[in-house]
Amino acid sequence: MEIAAQSIEGGFADPVFNAQTAFRAIMDAMARPGSVQALPPLAQPPAPLSATAGAVALSLCDNDTPIWLDPWLQAEASVKAWLGFHTGAPLANTPADAHFALIANPAGMAALDGFSQGTQEYPDRSTTLILLTDDLVSGPSLLLEGPGIEKTATIAPTGMPRHFVEQWKQNNQRFPRGVDIILAAPGKLACLPRTTRIKTMEA
């Protein structure tokens, strides 16, 4: 009964307006990679899924978009029930089957090339990764350049994989295929579309 109650509660209070708010923040962040967009706690999903990641999932996922959960989220029946109730999205069996992937522990996640890369004809069929991070300013600095960035932008998300920069360079090389990333921090988000290049990573 407790899981059933948790799965029903904590969705958008105003589904249309809240989904538009979250979607606008995501689109602005995708259009200006490295920019930080505010996103108030519109959803209250069960832990360890965060309010920001939950709102992103509610605004993007539906019954046509399989979601892959990392082991930390997969272990929580209440998270799976909440996502299923509020989005209707089926759970993907493998990262390669997913349209979206929710990652509670980015430092331990699968390699980027293990997710769906899309095809040359349909590059939009790749996986969008939603990474939960504590903040966007106190991790190792990522110097970004590419479309949507005037010169360079800097972002410093916490808890990223050890070899992330090298994996991201390989992701760039697969263009137009490749994954996109949404970084979900408390009250804010940022995006790394596949067209963004990471110039350096500083300690």
N, C-alpha and C positions, 0 to 999 in steps of 0.2 A: 504493500500500500504506500509506503514512504517513497519508493522510486516512482510510482505512478503519480503521486502528488508533485514530486520534484520535476517530472517531465512536463506537467501542465503549467506550472508557475514559472515566472521569470522571463516570459517572452516580451515582445514589444507591447507597451501599453497602448500606443496608437500605431498600429501596424503600418499604415500607408505613410504617415508623416515620418515615423522613426526609420523606416526602410529607406525613404528618400534622403533623409539626413545622413545615414550611414553610407549610402551609395554615392552621394555627392562627395563626401570626404575621401572615399576610395578613389573616385575618378580624378579628383584634384591631386591626390598624392601620386597617382599613376602618371598624370600629365606633367607633374613637376617632381621628378624623382629626387629623393633626399629631403624634400620639404616635409615638415611635420604638421599634420592636420589634427585639429582637436576633434575628439569624438566622445561626448558625454556617455556615462554608463546607461545606455538605453535598454540593455538586457541584463538579466541576472541568472546566468546559467549555473549549473552545479559545478563545483570545483572538481578538477583543476582547470576547467575551461574558464577563461577570463571574460569579463564583461565586454571588452573591446573585440576579442576574437568571436565571442558569441554574437555580437551585433553584426559583424562582418558576415558570419555564416548565415544569419537570418536574412540579410539583404541580398546575398548572392546565390544561395543554394536552394534547389527545389527538387522535385521528384525526377528530374532528368539529369541531375548532376551528382554522380556517386562521390561520396566523401571517404577519404582514408584517414583513420585516426592513428596517431603513433601509440606505442604501447602504454604510455602513461594515461592517455585518454581512453584507449581501448579497454583498459582494466576497470573503468568506472561505468557500471551499467546505467547509472543515472544520466551520465553525459550522452550516451548512445540513445537513451529514451527521450531526452530533451531535444536533441537534434532531430530525431525521427518525428516527434510530435509537431515541432514548430516549423520544420522545413520540408518534411516528406522525402528528404534525400535518402537514397539507399546507401548502405555502407559498402565501400569497395573492398574486394578481397586482397588486392595488392596495390602498392603505390602506383604501378603502371596503369591500373584500371581507373584511377581517380581523376575527376575534374577539379576537385579541391582536396587539399590535404591539411589537416589541422595538426600542428606540431607543438606539444606542450614543452618538449625538451629539445630545442634545436641543436644543442651541443652533441646530442646522441642520435641525431636523425640519420636516415639512409642518405646515400649519395644522391646528388641532384639528378644524375643520369638514370637513376632507378625509377623516377617518376615519368609519367607520360610526356613525351617530347612533342607531340603533335606530328603532323606530316608536312611535306613540302606543299601539298595541295590544301591541307587544312591545319595550319599551324595553331589555330585557336583551340584545337582539341588537346592541347597540352594541359598539364596540371598547374593550377595556381596554389602556391604554398602559403598558408597563413601561419606565421611563426609567432608564438607567444614569447615576449621578451619583457624583462623587468623595466627597462627604460631604453631610450634611444640616444643617450648622451654619455654614458659612463663606461661603455665597452671600448674595444680597440677602434680607432678612427678609420672609417672608410672614405676615401676621397673619390668622389663620383664625377663622371663626365658623360656626355652623350645627349641625345634628343631631350628637349624639355629643360635642360640645364644651361644657363647662360654661359658660364665659364666652368666652374666646378662647384660642387656641393659636398658638404661633409656630414656624415651621420655616424653614430657610434653605438649601435645596438649591443646589448649585453647577451652573453650566452650563445654566441654563434659557433658553428662547427670549426674545428681547428684548421682545416684546410679549405675553408670557405672561399677565399679569394681565388685560389687555383681552380676550384670547381666552377666558380662563376665565370672565369675566363673561358673555360671549356664550354660553358653554357652560351656565352657570346658567340663562340665559333660555330654553334649549331644553327644560328639565325637563318631563316625565319622560325625555325623550330626552337624549342627550349622552354624552360619554366619561367614564370613570373613569381615574385614574392611580395607578400603583404606582411609588414612587421607590425604586430599588434601589442602596444604597450598600454599601461593603465591611462585611460583618458585621451589617448592619441594614437595615431598610426602614421606609417610612412611606407613607401613602396619602392621596389626595385624591379622595374620591367626588364625584360630580356635585352632591350636595346641599351640599357645603362652599363657603362664600363666602370670597373673599380680600378682606379689608377695606382693607388698604393694603399697599404695598410700599415698604420703606425702603431707602435706599442704605447 
